[in-house]
Amino acid sequence: MAHILIVEDDEYLASVIKKALESSPTHSVSISTTVEDAWLRLQTGGVQLVLLDIMLTEESGFDLLKLVRNYPNVSSEVPIIMLTNHGQIDKIERAHQLGANDFFIKSQLDLDSLITRIDRKMIEYSHS
């Protein structure tokens, strides 16, 4: 079973995504609302993919992205899909430069498309 960590401070949106993902018997999901909590969960291992909101209440998703990619002993290769409110090209480019694997625009949320992307990234990750 693949474990997915959702890092999103909008608890309603996080719960909707979690419910959709858990409808598949191949996904288990946990939610973090802060960079600190997400970082602690990543350090314990077992996360196969991260959905990471760019704009969090206390910090930026970029802060967690940098932490993950700069500490090779802490899941540095785990796929990270950034969640953004709009198609902000500058933020998408920055996310890719920092090591994000993909992005998804929340205002265009289509759960089936998101799940397909997640599954594709997890397959790529398992073959790397």
C-alpha positions as CSV (number, residue, x, y, z in Angstrom):
1,M,0.0,0.0,0.0
2,A,1.3,3.4,-1.0
3,H,1.4,6.1,1.7
4,I,0.6,9.7,0.5
5,L,1.2,12.7,2.7
6,I,-1.0,15.7,2.0
7,V,0.4,19.0,3.3
8,E,-2.4,21.5,3.1
9,D,-3.7,24.0,5.5
10,D,-7.2,24.0,4.0
11,E,-8.6,21.2,6.1
12,Y,-11.8,20.8,4.0
13,L,-9.8,20.5,0.7
14,A,-7.3,18.1,2.4
15,S,-10.2,15.9,3.6
16,V,-11.8,15.8,0.2
17,I,-8.6,14.7,-1.5
18,K,-7.9,12.2,1.3
19,K,-11.4,10.6,0.9
20,A,-10.9,10.3,-2.9
21,L,-7.5,8.7,-2.5
22,E,-8.6,6.3,0.2
23,S,-11.4,5.1,-2.1
24,S,-8.6,3.0,-3.7
25,P,-7.3,0.1,-1.6
26,T,-3.8,0.9,-2.8
27,H,-3.6,4.3,-1.0
28,S,-3.2,5.2,2.6
29,V,-3.2,9.0,3.4
30,S,-2.2,11.3,6.2
31,I,-2.6,15.0,6.4
32,S,-0.2,17.7,7.8
33,T,-1.2,21.3,8.0
34,T,2.3,22.7,8.8
35,V,5.8,22.3,7.4
36,E,7.0,21.3,10.9
37,D,4.6,18.4,11.2
38,A,5.1,17.3,7.6
39,W,8.9,17.3,8.1
40,L,8.6,15.1,11.2
41,R,6.4,12.7,9.3
42,L,8.9,12.5,6.4
43,Q,11.7,11.8,8.8
44,T,10.0,8.7,10.1
45,G,9.9,7.3,6.6
46,G,7.2,5.4,4.8
47,V,5.9,8.2,2.6
48,Q,5.8,7.4,-1.1
49,L,4.4,10.7,-2.4
50,V,3.8,14.2,-1.1
51,L,1.0,16.6,-2.2
52,L,2.4,20.0,-1.1
53,D,0.5,23.3,-1.0
54,I,2.7,26.2,-2.0
55,M,0.9,28.7,0.3
56,L,0.6,27.5,3.9
57,T,-0.5,29.6,6.9
58,E,2.8,29.7,8.8
59,E,5.4,28.9,6.1
60,S,5.7,28.3,2.4
61,G,5.6,24.9,0.8
62,F,8.8,25.9,-0.8
63,D,10.4,25.7,2.7
64,L,9.5,22.0,3.0
65,L,10.5,21.3,-0.6
66,K,14.0,22.7,0.0
67,L,14.3,20.7,3.3
68,V,13.3,17.4,1.6
69,R,15.6,17.9,-1.5
70,N,18.6,19.0,0.6
71,Y,18.6,16.1,3.1
72,P,19.4,12.9,1.2
73,N,18.7,10.7,4.3
74,V,15.1,11.9,4.5
75,S,13.2,10.7,1.5
76,S,15.0,13.2,-0.8
77,E,13.8,11.3,-3.9
78,V,10.1,11.0,-2.9
79,P,7.9,12.5,-5.6
80,I,6.4,15.9,-4.7
81,I,3.4,17.3,-6.5
82,M,2.9,21.0,-5.6
83,L,-0.6,22.3,-5.2
84,T,-1.2,25.9,-6.2
85,N,-4.3,28.2,-6.3
86,H,-3.7,29.6,-9.7
87,G,-1.4,28.9,-12.7
88,Q,1.3,31.2,-11.3
89,I,4.0,30.6,-13.8
90,D,6.8,32.1,-11.6
91,K,5.8,29.8,-8.6
92,I,5.6,26.8,-10.9
93,E,9.0,27.5,-12.3
94,R,10.5,28.0,-8.8
95,A,8.9,24.7,-7.7
96,H,10.5,22.8,-10.6
97,Q,13.9,24.5,-9.9
98,L,13.7,23.4,-6.3
99,G,12.9,19.8,-7.3
100,A,9.2,19.4,-7.5
101,N,8.1,16.6,-9.8
102,D,4.8,18.1,-10.9
103,F,2.1,20.7,-10.0
104,F,-1.7,20.7,-9.8
105,I,-3.9,23.8,-9.9
106,K,-6.4,23.6,-7.1
107,S,-9.0,25.9,-8.9
108,Q,-9.1,23.3,-11.6
109,L,-9.4,20.4,-9.2
110,D,-10.5,17.2,-10.9
111,L,-10.0,14.4,-8.4
112,D,-9.8,11.7,-11.1
113,S,-7.0,13.6,-12.9
114,L,-5.2,14.2,-9.6
115,I,-5.4,10.5,-8.7
116,T,-4.2,9.5,-12.2
117,R,-1.2,11.9,-11.8
118,I,-0.4,10.6,-8.4
119,D,-0.5,7.0,-9.6
120,R,1.7,7.8,-12.6
121,K,4.3,9.6,-10.4
122,M,4.3,6.6,-7.9
123,I,4.9,4.2,-10.8
124,E,7.8,6.4,-12.0
125,Y,9.2,6.6,-8.5
126,S,9.0,2.8,-8.0
127,H,11.0,2.2,-11.2
128,S,13.7,4.7,-10.5
